[in-house]
Each structure stands twice: as C-alpha cells, then as structure tokens.
Amino acid sequence: MAELSICGNTSSPELTPEEERIMIRDIALAAEANIKEGETFYLITQRWWQHWIEYVNQDQTNNAYDGASFSEHCDLANLNALKRPSGIDNSDLIYDGTSEDSGAGAEIHDTLLEGRDYVLLPRDVWNQLYLWYGGGPTLARKAICSGLSQTELAVEVYPLRLQLLVMPKGDRATIRISKKETVGQLHRKACEIFDLQSEQVRIWDYYGRRKHALMNDMDKTLDDANIQMDQDILVEVLNNMNSISSAQDNGSALRESSSALAEPSKSGLSIGGGLSASKGAPRNYNAELYSSQNLTSTVRDVDNTCGTSGVSTRGSSGGLTGLLNLGNTCFMNSAIQCLVHTPEFARYFREDYHQEINWQNPLGMVGELALAFGELLRKLWAPGRTPIAPRPFKAKLARFAPQFSGHNQHDSQELLAFLLDGLHEDLNRVKHKPYIKSRDADGRPDEEVADEYWANHIARNDSIIVDVCQGQYKSTLVCPVCNKVSVTFDPFMYLSLPLQSTTTRTMTVTVFTCDGTALPSACTVTVPKQGRCRDLIQALSNACSLKPNERLSLVEIRNHLIQRFLEDPLISLSTVKDDDHLAAYKIPKINKKTKYLQLIHRRREQNSESQTISGWKPYGTPIVSLISCDDAVTRGDIQVMVHRMLSPLLRKGSNVEQASNSESSIPRATSDQGSGTNPVEASAGTMSSNLPNKDGTDSKAPIPKLPLQLVDDTNACIDLSMGEEKVVKLSPSSATVLVYVDWSQKLLEKYDTQPLENLPEVLKYGPATKKARTEPLSLYTCLEAFLREEPLVPEDMWYCPQCKERRQASKKLDLWRLPEVLVIHLKRFSYSRSMKHKLETFVNFPIHDFDLTNYIANKNNSRRQIYELYALTNHYGSMGSGHYTAHIKLLEENRWYNFDDSHISPISEDEVASAAAYVLFYRRVKTNDAAISNGA
C-alpha cells in the first residue's frame, strides 16, 4: 500500500511509483482512443518495461511488513523495495555495432516477438517515460492500414528491407522503407543514396534477379506494387547517348553483373557521400548469405560434429535438416517439414517434375511456387545438417499470398491449405480445363453419381496433389418443407474435425464473514472460461446466499498477504491461474466513506534443528472488514472490531473472560456510545457490545485486549493494547488500514486458527477433477461429430430448387473416397466477433491402425481403410504468441523426431501424442484384404 513506500529513502524525489503508474495509465487510455494511420509508436524492451511495471505496482503487493518494531520494518522494507529503473536501455533489441545515438540507424533483430522481446508504446507514453528516465535508442515505428480490406491498423515494426543494385556501375546499398511509401519516394531515395540525377534513373522490380516490372507509377505504394522483404530493386542508370531499347539489349551483361553482386561484401563498400553500403543490413542476414553461398565441406563437417541439429548423422539417410526461424516463421517451418517428409512428395520433387509445371494456369503462380518448394525440398534432403534459411521460399510465398508476409504469427493450417492448393494449380496437368455441367442424381445409384463427379473433377484437376491428398465425400441436403433431397459428391483436401470445447471452468474461493457470524468456508462455482470477475462474483453471491445488504470483495492471496484486490468487474478470469488462492469477504453495503481494514496474522516460527525462535512471520489468511472514515476511530474501536471478526475461531468451552486474569481489560462503552455514528458499524450492520460464545450465549464481560499493532501513515507500529481511548489517525493516502495480530502460543490455546490456514487453490487437482480433465477425446469421436447430421446455420441457408426459396436444410456428410495421404485438422481455434479462443483438449489419436473402414459410405469398396500416422504439427501456447513444432517419422529409420525450427532431436513414440497436436498426417497402409465382410 502507499504508506509502505514512505519507510526508507524515497525512490523517486518527484513522483511516487503509484503516481507514475496512474499518469502513464491515463496517458495510454487517451492515446488508445485516438489511434489513426500514421501515428507513431515506439519499441521498448520487454525487460525494462517489466521492471518498471513491477516498480510502480510494488505498493499494491508489498502491503505488509514482517517486523515487530519500526526500525526492523524499515530495514526489511528497504531490502524488499524495488529500485527505480535506470535509463531505458533498448540495446538488446538492436544488432551490435548499429547506432545507438538515435533510432534512425538502429537495425533491430529479425526475430523479435511482441510481448516477449518488446512492447509497443504510443508516442505520448514514450515521451513521458523518456522525460523521466532518458536512455534509448529511440525506435519509432508508424501505424499503417493492413489486412485484405486495408481497414485494420497495425504497427509496421519491420519496414521493407530492400537491396538496391545500381547498373551498370555495380554499386549497392541496403535501405529500410515503409511498404506504404510510394514508388516515387523510393526513386528519390535511390537517387540521393547514389548521388544520381532523377531523369537518369529508372527502377525495376528485380525480384529473383529478374526484371519483373518497370516501376514507373510514382504514386503507387510499394505494397500495391507487391514489393517483398529483402528483395532486390534494380536502379538502372541510363546513358544519355543510349536509348531505352539499347539498355534492354544489355540484359545478358546485366545478369552477369548482378550475379557478381550476389557475393556479399565483407568490408562494406563505401558509396555516394561516404554512406556504408552494408549499413542497415543485420549481421545475421549477411551471415545467412555467407552460409547459403560460401559454405564449404569443412564448415558442414564442423557443423555436423558440433551437433547443431541435435542428431547424430552417422548412417542417416537424410531428411534431418532444420529450418531457421526468420521471425515468427515456426508456423511455416512446421508445415513445410510435414509436406517435405511425405514420401510421395519427397520422391516427386527430387525427380524431374519441371515437365508437369503449368506455366499458363491463371489460377496458379506461373510455376514459381512449385519451383521454390521443390528447391527447398531438395535442400532439406541433401547431405549435411546445416539448417536452411527458407528466405527465398518465404519471399515467394508472400508475393502470391500477402497475408503471410511480414513477421507476424499465422495459422499453420491456413498456410498448409494455401500450399496444397497453390502447388496443385502450379502442377495441374490439365492445361485447358473443359466446362462440365454437373447432372443431378435423379435417383441414380450413388456409385454411378460419385464416379461421374470424380471423373468430372479429374478432367479439370489432375496433379500430384490430387493423386496423393484428395478424397471425396458425399453431401446430402434435405429440405425441411418439401423433403427435397439433394446429393452431391465433392472433393476434399483435408478434414477439419470439431473438438468438444470446454467453455467453463471450476473455481474454488474461500468466503469469509466480517461480522463474526460464521467460519470461513470454501465455495466451488462454475464460471465461463473466458469470463470476467463479475461472473465469478455473481456465481459466488448465489452460492453463498449473499444478503441484499451485502457485497463481496474478492482478493488474491499470496504468501499469506493480499496480493491484489480484484475490484474491477472487467478483469479477465484468465489472469487467475489454477494454482492461485482467492478469498472473498462479505462486506456490508455502506453509504459512508470507508476503508478496508486488513487483519494480518503473524506468529513466531521455531527452527526445529537449532531450537531457536525467529521473528514474527505472516501465516494463515488475512481477514478484511470495513471501517468508517467519517467518524473518529479509537484503538478500543479496532479491538472490538477484531474481536468480532475472530469470534468464530474461539475454541469450544473457552471463555474470553479468562484472559482478563493476566491481561488488563478495556471498557466496552467506547463502542456503544452514539448509536448511528459508531465507527465499527462499518464492519457489521449494527454492533452490540455482546460477543457471542460458542454455545450461542452472550458474554457481558469486558473484552480482553488482543496483541494488535496498527501501521500508521509513517509506517510506524502502534500498540493497540493500551490507550484504548486514543483516536487513531487514518492515512488519507491509503485505502487500507493495516493491523497485525500476533498469535502467541497462549493465545492459540483459546483460538483455533486452523480455518485460516491451508487456503485451497482455485482448482485442486484431486482424483475426481483430474480424471475429468484428462479424460481423452477420441479421434473417432471427433470424426463422428464431423459426419453427424445437423441443420445449416441461418447465414448459410440452402436454395431449394423445388420450393424456389432458401431453406435451413439439414446436412449430412459421409466419407466416400479416401486419399493415399489423409490430412486431419483439429479445430483448436475458435473465433467470435470480439474474442479468439484456443481449445486445449487432449485428443487420443491412433498412431497405428487408424481404421476408417466402417466410416466409408461406399459399400462397394472392398478394401480395408487402414492408416498410419507419420507426421503432425503441434501448437503450444496461446493464439498469436504460441509456437509451432512438428513430430515426423523417418520411415527408412522407423524412428520419430521432433522438428523445432533449426533444432532436431529424436523422440520416442510415446512422446508423439499430446494436447498440442494440431494437424495430423496419415498415410494408407497397404493391406492384403481383397474383401471385407458385411459385418466388418
């Protein structure tokens, strides 16, 4: 609490930590309400930001001290108090050797992740923190419009990094420029860097070292021009004596010269006005160029000897090469590894597949995606274990699928769907797709209709992807009005199976009364998993029969102290973990201005080995009540309040009157005078001077004094066992009055404090709850849910050709034809208008003998449908900030491996299945069964 920061030296001579926190909070709220395109944000290292957050929140967590005297407490407070952070230090965000004087020349690391490495601050928040703390370097970034609709605001943390190549001089430079800058601005920058006249220069999109397009639309943005990260821009200097056509005739010389430019300069060529050509190029980027272009066999041998991949290479058949993470590209790496290790694809792309590339397909990528994937696959299956940087493939991917550009995390299943579809179109053997009109079934046998649909599909779609991954399902729609039945047979590339979501969670909270009417009791309620504190308070209010004139105050307990008050009803319950401890206090609804009275329990701990007695230490659970700020409060009033709060703990047969034999008593009149202005009425509706005994009778005897100490506004301890008539001065800056009760062994003979100890966790993993939580969900159950008949959603109603109206028909799916490789997507991510959820459900999927025979609707299929798992992707963590890996079985070795970006390690088959499994890859097992019985 605020009063505790007074003890010892004040860390900030101008503002307290609490004042800093409130000011930054208010500035941030105002800034967030006015975010617009072009607004400047600033990167700040997560390490420094977390230190500052802990510093400004320490008053809320350190609300108590462990000392019997003022001096003892001050020493401890000075020891525990967090020091004010030093100047802002963003050096861990930038590469060594880049300028730290300002953000202009600072090149940040390529693999930074928001929330893990840095935080984005609005301009006003950064300016205020910089005014207080100084430091740097300043790393400013602009907010831009992004997304397919260009309506979503995003901070461009990584502007485009472009390689400018000057022809015919051969100079080069690396620059950073926003993708929202125009071609004209890029043109001007190139002229400035190389000291060229504008009319002499024209620039080309030189992606892949090929002239793709002349960039002469000066108003077009680089984003609209489809310029990609780390691509080349050709700066062509025209000789006044040469025409455009003669410049184009020098294409061969241009390619020869640009090939020479591919060799990176280790010394940093100085160009135009002393600007370093390598300035702005991160070290690992240049190193990546070295490794991909200048590697020798010696380097590979050293790499293998050191075991970079974590796998012994002796006797290996290949396929154990990792992929470097280029910055949140684990989603791509995991999906690529699964496709690369699909045996049919590994064979196909290592042979001559170029003759099957469809260069003219308007739905494809003119063969570029297939070529990039094939080249990457060959590298991953080549000898050696040096991890590959998939930068060319990612650039190609971003070129044709802008949604995967940049360094944001993406869904690996969405990428996989795009890759399969894109590779199919690039490798489609059908050069001219015929127009085929589907015929209605008209009562014909399903087998005939299904074969017709499949033949029509193959007539337009014929590729290695169709051969390996595409199956067929039967879709049946029934009109609820006229009972019209529509049957179609549609192809599928993968199956997206629903999971039974757990939308609620069980939480246990200990409820205390402050009026001495009942012992604390644990209350277990069910609340929405994505709910808020108001949902928990409402559920507790119903469960504990809260009276109309009462309310609940919810707190988190840690180390026997109150960690935080959960006063904001909008606090997300996701911030409360299962192993946290919560308490709720029944508080009367009072119209007066009140403060919380925190009663902290302490006792002396004895060392069992040395038999020595240590100082007073907190134990048990604090008890909270209210105390009025409008009336004078005496030491005796607080004694009365605490007696009432502790009265349910009196041992049976004990008499508080006995304590008066050895301890002097205080008069009760102080608390009884002035009905209606009694300060202790805030702790209970009306306060009587009679305290209840365990047998329910009232004791008229004077109250024995308890060893209470109050922390005043100077953090000094005030003994409340004497001077009961003295008025207590309450700190105006603190919302809490802190009182310690020191439990001696003699006092513990009269009170049973066990109900205050062993506060239960929010979710205790007992036998019952553990069984319920780990009950596996079978993959067969997920498949049955996918195939179950259900009505269409209102947004997707079907047009009935017989009723001539849209109807909410019932839809039933059946598997009809299964592919050689069956890809199954477990739908772990769910989306709503305002929230995204991830289901952590454990799915029990078979590794061997995945038998789908009985799920095939085509009864004429005489072959058993048995599948075996050979690969899967995993997703760990939450949406947006999680991590993808892949588990893959090398069939030649019959051994499983974990592919975690560049690191590869062997795993046992028992480690394959986990709650992180996301996309499963099954391959058909060849069986000798010629037929299956009707009962199969």
N, C-alpha and C positions, 0 to 999 in steps of 0.2 A: 504494500500500500504506500501511498505518497509519503506518509510520515516517516517511513523507514529510511528514505533517501537522505534524511537530514543528518543522521548519525554519521560522523566522519566527514572527510572532505567532500564537498560537492563537486561532481564530475564535470558539470557544465556551469560556468560562472554566470551565464546569461539565462539559459532556459533549462528547466528540468527535463529529464527523459520523457516524462508524461506530456509536457508542453510541446516538445518536439514531435512526439507521436501524433498528438491532436492536430498540430499545424499541418503536418505532411498529409494526414488523412483528409483534412478539409481541402487542401490544395488538389489532392488526387481526385476527390469526388467532383470538384468543379471542372477539372481538366477532362475527366472521362465524359462529362456531359456535353463537351464541345469538340469532340474529336472529328476532324474532317480531313479530306485528302490534302496532302502536302504538309500536314502537321509534323513537327519534328519530335522524334523520340530519342532517348539516349540509353545505350547499353551500360549497365553497371554490373560488376562481377557479383555472382550469387554469394560468394564467400563474404565479401564486405557487407552486402545487403543483409544477410542473415545475422551477422554480428550486430548491425545497427538495430534490426528488429528485436533481437534479444535484449539489447541495451535499453531500448525505450519501453519494453514491456516488463522489465525486471521488477518494477514497483508492484505489479499485479501478481507476480509469482512469489516474490520474497516478502510476504505479508506477516511474517513472524520471525522471531529470533530465538536462539537456544541459549539463553543466559539468565542467571539469577540476579545479575546486577547490571547497572547501566554501562560501566566500563567494560565488563565482559562482553556485553552485547555489541558495543561499538567495535571492539576488536574483531568480532565474528562478522559483523556487517561489512566492515572494510575488507575482510578476507573474501567474502562471498559476492560483494557487489561487482557487477560487470563494469569494466573500464570503458570510458567513452572511446569509440573507434577513432583511430588515427585517420589521416587523409585518405580519400578514395584512391584505391590502387587497382587499376584495370589492366595491369601489366600481364596478368595470367590469361587475358583474352586475346592478346596480340602476339605475333611472332617476334622472337628475339631479333634485335637489330633494326626493327622498324621504329619510326619516330614516335617518341612518347611526349613530345612537347605539345602536340595538338593532334586532334583526331584525323587531320587531313591526310597524313601519310601513314597512319597506323593500319596495318593489314591484320584483320582478326583471323583466328584459326578457322579452318574449314569445317570442323566437326562440332562446333558449339551447339548446345541444345538449350533452348529457353526453359527456365525453371530448374535446370541442373547446373548450367555454367553461368548464365546471365539472367538479368531481369530487365525488362523494357520500362523506362520511366518517362512520363510526359515531360515536356520542356520545363514547365513551372516547378515540378517536383525536383527535377535535376538541378535547376538553378538554385533552389533553396538549399538543397543538400550541399551543392558546390560552394555556396556562400558560407555555410557553416564549417565545412570540412576541407574544401580545396582538393587538390590532388588531380588525378587524371590517368591516362589521357582521355580527352573527350571523344566519345564515339557516337556521333549523331547519325540518325537514320530517318528517312521520310516514310510517312504513311501513304500507301498507294491503293488504288482500286484494283481488286483482283477477282478471281473467280470467272466462271463462264459468262456470268451476267455483268461483270465489272461493277458490281454494287457492293461487294464485300471489301471492307478496309483491312489492310494488312501492312505491317511494317516491313519494309524491304531491308532486312538485315544483311543480306548478301546481294548487293548490286551486281550487275553483269561484270565479269572479268573477261576482257577481250584482248586478243593478241593482234596488234597492228603490224602488218608486214608491208614494207614500202618497196615498190618495184619501179624502176629496175635497180635502185641503189642498194637494196638488201638490208636496210636498217629495220629495226623492230622495237616495239615497246609494248608494255602491258599496262592497261588502264582499267579503272573501275568507273562504271557509268550506270545510271538507273535505266531499267528497261522501259521506263516511261519517258525518257529523254527522246528527242526526235532524231531522225537521220541527219537533219541539218546541224544539230548540236554535236553529233558525233563527227561530222565532216569538219566543223570548226575546230574541235579539239585536236583532230589529227593534223590539221594544218598548223596549229600552234605548237604541237609537240615536235614536229619535224621541220618547222620553220619553212613552210611551203605557202605559195600563193594559192588562194582559193580556186581561181579559174584554171590552175594547172592540175587540179586533183579531182579524181572521182574515186568513189569507194565501192567495193564489191562485197556481197555476202560470199565469203570464201570458206564456207563450211566444208570440212573434209578435204581442204586444199583443192577445191574445185570451184570455179566461178558459177555460183548458183543464180545470182541476180544482181544487176546493177542497181545500186541504192541511190536512185535519183529523185525519189519523192521526199523532199526535205521536210514535209510536215508529218510524215508517218512516224509513229513511235517505233522504237526498237522491238517492243513487244509485238506490235502488229506486223512488223517485218519478220517475225519468227527468229530473231537472233537469240542464240543459246549461250549459256555459261561456258566460258573457256574456248569459244570457237575463234577462228581466225577472221580478221577483216583485212581485205586487200586494199591498200592505199596505192592507187596507180597514179604515177606522175607522168603526165602527158608531155612529150616533147613538142614544142610549138611547131616544129617542122613536120611532125608526124600526124597523120590523120587517125581517126578512131579505128578505121579498118586495119591500118598498119599495126596499131597497138595490139589488136586482137590476133594478128598474124604471128605475134611473138609468143603464142601460147605454150609452145614446147620449151622455149627458153625460160618462160615464167615458171613452168612446173619444175624445171631443173633447178632454177634459182631458189624456189620455195622449198624444194627438197633439202637444199643446203641449209635453209633457215631452220629446218626441223631439229638440227643439232643445237641444244641449248648452250648458251654461253655461260661459262663458269665465272668469268671475270666481270661480267656486267658491262656491256658495250655502252659507251657514252655517246649520246646523240643530242642534236638540237639544243644548244644552250646549256650543256652540261647535265642534262637530265639523265639519270641512270636508267638504262633500258630494263634492268631487272627490278627496278623499284616498283613495289606493289605486288610482286609475284611472291607468294608464300614459299617458305623453304621446302615444305613437304611436297608442294606442287612441282618445283624444279627437281627435287629428288625423285619424284614419281616419274618425271620424264627420263631421268638418268636410268632408272631401274627398268623402264619399259623399252629403252632404245639402246642402252650401252651395257647391258648385263653380259657378263662373261660366264663361262662354265665354272670358273673359280668362285665367283660370287654365289652361284647356285649351290656349289658344293658346301661352301661355308654356311649358307642358309640352311641347308638340309642337316648339316652336322649340328648346328645350334638348335635344331628342332623348333623352328619358328611356328610351324603348324601344330606342334604338339604330338606329331605322329611319326613313328619310325617309318622310313621309306624303303627299307630293305625288303626286297621281294614283292613290293607293292605293284599292282597292275595299273596304277594311275587313278586319276579322279579324286585325289585328295588335295586339291589346290583351293585355297580360300580366296575370298573376295574382300578387298579393302573397303572399309566404310568411308564413303565420301562425304558424310554428314547426313545422318538420318536416312541412310540407304539400306539399312538392315531389312526393310520390307522387300526391297528389290533383290537383295542378295539371297535371301531365303527362298524366294520363289524361283529364281534362276537356278539355284543348285538342285532343286527338285526336278525341274524340267531337264537340266543337263544330265541328271542321273537316271532319267527314264530310258531304259535300254534301247527302245525303238528310235528315239530321237538321237541318242549318242551314236548309233550306227549310221543313221541317215545323214547327219550333218558332218560326220567325219569322212563320208564318201563324197562323190561329185554330185551335189544337189543343184548346182547352178542351172542345169538344163531345165529344171522344173520351176524356176523363178518366173513369175508372171509380171513382166515389165509394164504391161498395158492396163492392168486391172485398176479401174478408177476407185475401187473400194480398198485397195491395198496401199502400200507405201513404196511403190515402184521398186520393190525388192530390197530396199535399204534395211528394213528391219530384219529380214531373213538373213541378209549378209552379215549384219552386225551380230546377230545372235549366233550364227554359225561360226564366225571368227572367235567370239568369246568362248563358245563351247570347245573349240579345238584347243584354245589356250589352256582351258581348265583340265583337259585330258592329256595335255602334253607332259613329257617327262619334267621332273623338277617339282619343287614345292614352294616356290616364291609366290606369295599372294599376288593376285592380279588386281589392278585398279580398273574397274569397269567404266571408266570415264567416257570413252567413245560410245559405248552402248547406251549409257545414261543420256548423253547428249542427243543421240539419235532418237531415243525414246521420248525425250522432252520435245523434240522437234515435231513428232507426229502426235504426241499426247501431252499438250501443255499442262494438263492437270498434274502431271508427275514431275514438273520442272521445279527448280529451286531445291531447298534443303529442308522442306517440311516432311514430317512423318506421314505416310499414307497407308492404306489398307492393302496388304499383300494379296488378298483375294481379288480385289479390283484390278490390281496390276496383272495378276495371272490371267484374269478373264480377257484383258486387253491383249496380252501377249499371244494367247492361243488364237484369238480371233484375227489379230494382225498377221501372225505367221501363216495362218490358213489362207488369208487373202493374198499374201505375197507368194505363196507356193501353190495356189489353186491351178490345177492342170487344165481347167476349163477356161479357154481364152475368150470365148464368146458364149455368154450364158443365154440359153434359149428361154423364151417366155412360155411357161406352162401353167395352165389354169387348173387348180385343184377341183376334182369332182367330189360331190357329196357321196357319202357311203350308200345311201338309198337301199339300205337293207342288205348290202353285200356282206360276205363274211369278213370278219376283222382281218384275217390273214391276207386276203386279197387287197383290201384297202391299205393296210400297213405297208405291204410290198410296193404298192403303187406310189404311196407318199415317199417312201425311201428312194425308189428309183428316180422320182422327180427331184428329190433333194440332191442325189449324186450327179444328176445331169447338170446341175448348176454349181455344185460344191464337191470337188474331188481333190484332196490333198493328203499329205502325210498326217496332218492333224485330224482330219475326218477318219482316216484309216485307224488311227490309234485311240482317239479320245471321244469320238461322238457316238452317242447311243440314241435310242428313240423311246418316247413314252406315249402312251395312249391318254388322250384328254377327252373326258366325257362331260358335256354340259346338258342339264335338264331344266327346261323352263318350268317354273313353279305354277304357271297359269294353264298353259295348254299342254304341258308334258312333252313338248318337242324335245327330241334327243339329238344332239349334235356330237359326232365323234370325229376327232382329228388325231393324226399321228405326227408328232412334232419331234425334231431333233433336239438333243441337249448336249452340252459340252461338259457340264458338271452338275452335281446335285447339291442344292442348298438346303440343308436339313435344319428344321427348327429345334431349339432346345427348350425344355421346360424351365422357364425362368423363375428364379426366386425373387419375388418383388417385395418381400417383407423380411424383417429381421427381429429377433427376440432380444430384448434388453432388460437387464435387471438393475433396479435402482433402490437404494435403501432410503425409506421415508422416515423422517424424524418429526416429532411434535415439539413445539417450543413452550407449551403451557403445562408440561408435566402430566399429561393425561394418559400417555401410553409409551411403551418401549418402542425403539426403532424396529421397523420390520422391512424385510426385503420384498420388493414388489416387481414381478416379472410381467412385462407387457409386450405386445406385438405392434410394431410401427412400420411404416413404409421404409424400404431400404434406402430410398433416395429422399426421405422425408427431412423435416426440419425440427428444431427444438420445440416448436409449438405443437407438433404432432405427438412428441413424447410427453410433454406436459399435459396435454389433453387426455392421453391414454392413462397416465398416472392418476390424474384427477378422478377419472371414472373408477379406476381400480381401487383407490384408497378411500373412496366415498368422501371426497372433499366437500366441506360445507360451503354454502353460498357466500359466507362472510370470510372465507379463507382463500389463500392463493398459495402456489408452490414456488419456491425459489430453488432453482436447480444449480448445482455446483459440481465441479470435477475435483476429486481428492487425489493428491499425490504426496507421498512421504508424510502422511498424517496432517497435512496442511491443505488449505483450499488453494488449488492451482488457479482456478478461474471461476467466475460467476457466469453461467450461461443465461444471461438476461435477455439477449437479443433473440426474439422468437424465430428469426430467419436464419439462425446459424444452422448449417447443414449437419445432419447426423453423421455424415461420412467422416467428419473430423473427430468423432468419438470412436475409438478403437475398441475391439472386443476385450482387450485386457486392461482397459481403463476402469476407474472406480468412480461411480456417480452417487451423489446424495441429493435428496430433495427435502426441503424443510417446509412444513405447514406454517404459513405466516398469516396473521390476521390482516384483513384489508383495513387500513387506517387512512383517514384523510389528512392526518397530521404529517409534518415533515419528519422523517425518521432516518435512522442509520442502522446498519447491521451491527449487531453485537456478536462477535466471533469468540466462542469459548474454546480455547485450545488446551488440550490435555497434555500434561507432562509428568514424567516420573524419572527417578534415578535408576540407571542401569548398572548392574553389578557384573564385573568381569569374573567369569567362572574360574579362570585359571589363577589370576592374581588376587582374587577376592577383594579387589579394590572397587570403590564406588565412583562412577563417573558423574558428570554434571547432569542437569535436567535435560531430558530429550523428549521431543513430541512423540506421542503414541495415540492409538485409537483414532476416532473420527471427530472432528470439530462439530460443535452444535451451534446453530445460528438462530438468533431471535432478533426482534426489532426493539429499538429504544428511541424515545421521542426526543426531537431536537428543540421542541417548543417550550419544554418545561425544564426546570432545574433538576439535575440528577445528582443524587448523593452517593457516597460509597456504600451506604446502607441499602439504597435502592438496588444497586447492582448485586449486592449479596442476596437480596430477596429474589431477584430475577434468576440468578444462578441456582439457588436452592430449588426453585420451582422447576427449572429445566432438568435438574439432576434427580428430582424426587422419584421418578420411576426406577432409578437404579438402586434405591435403598434396599438393603438385604432384608429378608423376611425376619421379623422379630426384633430388628434393630430399632433403637429409639434415638432420634437425633438429639433428644434432650440430654442423653448420657454424655454427649460431647461437652456440655457446659461444665462438667466436673473438672476438666483440665483446661478448657478454653473459655475465656470470658465471652459473654453473650452481648448481643446488641439489641436495642429496643426495636419493636416492630412498628412503633407509631409512625415513624417517618413515612412508611409506605402506605399508611392508612388515612393520612390526612388529605383533605382536599379531594374528595371524590369527583372525578371528571377531569382533574388535572394531574392525576397520578402518572408519573413518568413511566412506571412499569406497566401501565395499561397497554402500552405498545407491544408488550410481549405476550399478553393474553387479554382477551376482551375485557374482563373486569377482574381485578386482583384482590383476592381475600388474603388476610394475614394468616389464615389457617392453611397449613400444608398437609396434604393427605398422607396418612401412613399406608403401609402395605395392606393392612386389613380394611382400608376404606374409611377408617375413623379419622377425625381431625385432631390435631395436637395444638393446644392453646399455648404450649410452652414457647419461650423465646428461641429464636433460631441461633444455633451455634455458628460461629464465624468460620468461613472456609478460607483456606490459604490462597487468596486471589491476588493477582498482580495485573494492573492495567498499564498499557503503554500509552503515555500521553503524547502531545504534539511535538515534544522534543525527543521522543523515543526513550524517555526515562521510565523506569518501572515504579509504579505507585502501589504501595501495600494497602489493599482494601480491607484488611482485617483490623484496622484501627482508624480512628477518626471518622466514624460512620456518618456523622452529621455534615462532614465537609462536602462541598459541591464539587463535582468532577467537571473539569473543563474539557469539552469535546473538541477535537481538532476540526476546524472548519474546512480544511483541505482534503480530508479523508472521508470516504463514505462508510468506513468501518471502524468500530471500536473494538480493539484487540484486548482480550482478557485471558490470562493464563490461570489454570487451576493446577496446582502442584499436588499430585497424589502421593502422600506418604503411605507407608505400609499400614500405619494405624488407621488412616482414613479409608484405605481399601478394605479394611475389616468391616466397615459399615456400609460401603457401597460395592455393588457388583458391576464393574465396568466392562465385563466381557461383551455385552451387546454393542459396545462401541468399537470393539476390535474385530479383526477379520472381515472387513468390509468386502462383500462379494464383487467379483469382476462383472463387467457389463454382460459378458457371455462366458459362463463357465463351461468348459468342455468336459461335462460329465458323461457317463456312459450313454445316457439317453440322447443328449444333444449331439454327441459325437457320432452315434450311429445314424442319426437323421441327417447330419451334414455330409457324411461320407458315403451315403447310400448311392451307388453308382447308377448313372443313367445309361442304359444300354444303347448302342448304336442302332440296333434293330428297332428299339422303341422310337428313336428319332425318325427312322425311315418310315415306320408305320404312321407316325403323325404327319409326315410329308404326304403320304398316299391317302390319308383319310379324307372322306368326302366332307365338304364344308361349303357354305354359301359364299358367293363372291361379296367383297366389300362394296358398300354403296358407291364408292368412287370408281369402281371397275365393273359396272353392270354390263351384261351381255345383250346385244341386239338380237332378239328372237326373230328369225325370218318368217315365222308363221304368225306371230302376234303383231309383227311390224312395230314393236316397241322395245325399249330397253327393260330388261328384267334382271332381278337379283337371282340369277340361276345358281343351282348347286353344281359344284365342280368336283370331279374325281379324277385323280391321276393314277396311272398304272405303268409299271415298267414293261416295255415290250422287247426292246433290243438293247443289250448291254455292250459297251465298248471293250477293247482289249485293256485299256487303262481307264479305271473309274476314279474320277476326282470327286471327292466329297468335301463340301464346305460346311463347317459347323457354324451356324449363325449366332456368334457370340455377341455381336454388336447390334444394339437396337437404337433407333433414333426416334425422337419426338420433336415437337416444334421447338422446344427450349432446352432439351437435355439429351445427352448421349449416355448410354449405359453399356457396360460390358458384363456378360454373364460368366461367372467363374465356375460354372457347373462342370463336374468331372464326368466325362463320357467314357464309358467302358467299351472301347472298340477292339475288335479282334485283330491280332497281328497275323495269325494263320487261320485258314479255313473260314473265311468270311463267306458264308453260304447264302446266296440270293436266289437259289433255285425256286423256292416256293413263292417268291415275290414277282416272278415273271408271269404276266398275263397271257403270253403266247404259249398255249399248252402244246402246240406242235413242235416247240423247241425241245429236242430230245437230249440236249447236252446239259450236264450239271454246271451251274454257275458258281464256281468257287474262286475266291480272290485271296490274294496275299498282300499285306502292306509292305511297301518298300521305301516310302518316303512320307514325310509330313512336315508342315511348318508349325511353329509354336509362337504364341504371343504372350509375353509376360508384362505385367503392369497394367496401367490404365490406358484409356484411349488418349491418343495424342502424345503421350510421354512414355509409351511402352517400348518393348524391344522384341524383335523377331529373331528366331533361330530356326534351323532345320535339323531334323533327325533323318539320316539317309542310310540305307543298307547297300553296301557294295556287294552285288550279287556274286561276283567272282570270288570274293573272300568269305561270303556268308557272314558278314560282320557289320554291326551298326556303328555309325559315327555321328557325333554332334558337330554341325557346321555353324559356328558362331562368327559370322563375318570372316576375318582372316584366320581365326583360330579353329583348328580341327582337332578333335580328341575322340578316342574310342569310347563307346558306352556299351553297357550290357543291354540285352533285350528287355530286361525288367525295367530299365530306365526310360524306355521309349514312351510309354503311356503316361500322361499327366493331364492335369486340368488346364494346361496351357495349349493343348492340341487345337489347331485351328483348321488347316486344310490337309486332308488325308489323300494319299495316292496309293491306289490298289492296282495290281496287275493280275490278269486272269491266270489261273493255274491250269495247265493242260491236264485233262483227265482222260482216262481210257473208257469212261462210261459211254456206251453207244446209245443207251436209252435210260430213262428213269421211269420208275413205276408210277402208277397213278396215285399211289399213297404217299409218294415222296413229297 
